[in-house]
Amino acid sequence: MAFLDNSGDIILDAVLTDAGRQRMARGNFKITKFAFGDEEINYGVFNSSHPSGSAFYDLEVMQTPILEAFTNNTSLMKSKLITMSRNNILFLPTLKLNDNTSNRTKTDSSTFKGGYIVLAEMNTEKNGGAQVVSPLAAGILRGESQAITDNTRHIAIDQGIDSSESGLSFKSELSDDLVETAFLIRCDHRLLQIHYVVNVEGNPAGDPAKTVSHTNQFVDDDGIASYYVALGDGTSFVEGKAGTGTRNIDNRKRSTLIGSSDVLTMAGINEVFEGPLGSILRLYPRTSMHVRQSSSLFDELGTTVASGTDIDLDGTDLLTAYKYIDTLINIVGVTTGYSIDIPIRIVRKT
């Protein structure tokens, strides 16, 4: 549903998604829940210094063109509106991709800048040779095998307040009612599966001695799989806020951050927020069986690279001829509704 025009009379454009049309055809369509979103609005154009006065501060916001309603549910409603019971909240936390080398979460900086390259299957990991290339360069993840020596081992999404105003610091506590304790992870089920890490004894741990596939809650009509993960659900996806659990790869605790200049310096290297810290989501994307066993999806959805855009796998070993598919992993915080997209490029050697 969308507003077609907001300059005068309110006109609503309501359409059904593919799943909605299927349910209507079956005779069991019934709206039981709904959500509001402000996907098209850019609040950065709010002008508090408009020469015509306060009545015109939000003029550009109100005149923002509104998109027509989408039938694809994954293309809109990524920024849902929420209701907070408290009225004294000055800052809301956000989600950020942790792109730090020291955490083994660095993104690719050469071929697919700002995202992660996932190697589709073993032949690509070996680059056509007899042994897997190891350790892989920063920003490159294994789609089939596992290795703890790689420069990038997983994807980490950090929650926190992105501000140092009013004395805010990552040494401060984030209010419990703002901490994300559960996340919704969405990705193309044809391409990826989401794993979490356990150690060899089967307990949640830091380095990926072993990863386990997580079962998705459902796959929608567009082939998008949704995974619901939560703190204390028996997996290692979600780490609690820094005051109640471990934070980052070196298992630093809140008590060690206070009064130690060396540890504070290390924290500045590991953290991506200046303000109070929330939880961390750690995930290990792996390729689907269809991607590993066949190149048909690469022919249908992807692009072929014959030469000219080589991928440096480990500093010396170049992947020269390959096919790739670009996709996204979408992360939504259940508490705040904040959403973030992680760019993924799946690469298969030809």
QUIZI-V432399 format. One record per residue. NEAR is the number of other C-alpha atoms within 8 Angstrom. Layout:
near=NEAR
near=NEAR
This chain:
near=9
near=10
near=13
near=11
near=10
near=10
near=7
near=5
near=6
near=9
near=8
near=8
near=10
near=7
near=8
near=8
near=10
near=9
near=9
near=9
near=9
near=8
near=10
near=9
near=7
near=7
near=6
near=7
near=8
near=4
near=5
near=4
near=4
near=5
near=6
near=7
near=9
near=9
near=9
near=8
near=7
near=7
near=6
near=4
near=8
near=10
near=8
near=6
near=6
near=9
near=4
near=6
near=8
near=7
near=7
near=9
near=12
near=10
near=9
near=9
near=11
near=8
near=8
near=9
near=6
near=9
near=8
near=9
near=10
near=10
near=8
near=9
near=8
near=6
near=7
near=8
near=11
near=11
near=10
near=12
near=9
near=6
near=4
near=5
near=4
near=5
near=5
near=4
near=6
near=4
near=5
near=7
near=10
near=9
near=11
near=9
near=9
near=12
near=8
near=11
near=10
near=7
near=9
near=12
near=17
near=13
near=13
near=14
near=9
near=5
near=8
near=10
near=8
near=8
near=12
near=13
near=13
near=15
near=14
near=15
near=14
near=10
near=9
near=12
near=12
near=11
near=11
near=8
near=7
near=5
near=5
near=9
near=11
near=8
near=9
near=13
near=12
near=14
near=14
near=14
near=12
near=12
near=11
near=11
near=6
near=9
near=10
near=8
near=7
near=12
near=13
near=15
near=13
near=11
near=10
near=11
near=11
near=14
near=14
near=14
near=13
near=9
near=8
near=9
near=5
near=4
near=5
near=11
near=9
near=10
near=10
near=9
near=8
near=11
near=6
near=5
near=4
near=11
near=12
near=12
near=11
near=12
near=13
near=12
near=12
near=11
near=12
near=12
near=11
near=8
near=9
near=11
near=12
near=10
near=12
near=14
near=18
near=16
near=13
near=7
near=5
near=6
near=7
near=9
near=9
near=8
near=8
near=13
near=11
near=9
near=11
near=8
near=8
near=9
near=5
near=9
near=8
near=7
near=11
near=8
near=7
near=6
near=9
near=11
near=13
near=12
near=12
near=10
near=12
near=10
near=11
near=6
near=6
near=4
near=11
near=11
near=12
near=15
near=12
near=13
near=14
near=12
near=8
near=6
near=9
near=11
near=12
near=8
near=7
near=5
near=7
near=10
near=11
near=9
near=5
near=9
near=12
near=8
near=5
near=8
near=6
near=6
near=9
near=10
near=8
near=8
near=9
near=8
near=8
near=10
near=9
near=9
near=11
near=12
near=14
near=14
near=16
near=15
near=15
near=13
near=11
near=12
near=12
near=12
near=11
near=12
near=14
near=11
near=6
near=8
near=13
near=12
near=7
near=7
near=9
near=6
near=9
near=11
near=8
near=6
near=7
near=11
near=9
near=8
near=11
near=7
near=7
near=6
near=7
near=10
near=8
near=10
near=12
near=11
near=7
near=6
near=9
near=10
near=11
near=11
near=11
near=12
near=13
near=13
near=11
near=9
near=9
near=10
near=12
near=11
near=12
near=12
near=12
near=11
near=9
near=8
near=11
near=12
near=11
near=9
near=8
near=10
near=11
near=12
near=13
near=12
near=13
near=12
near=11
near=5
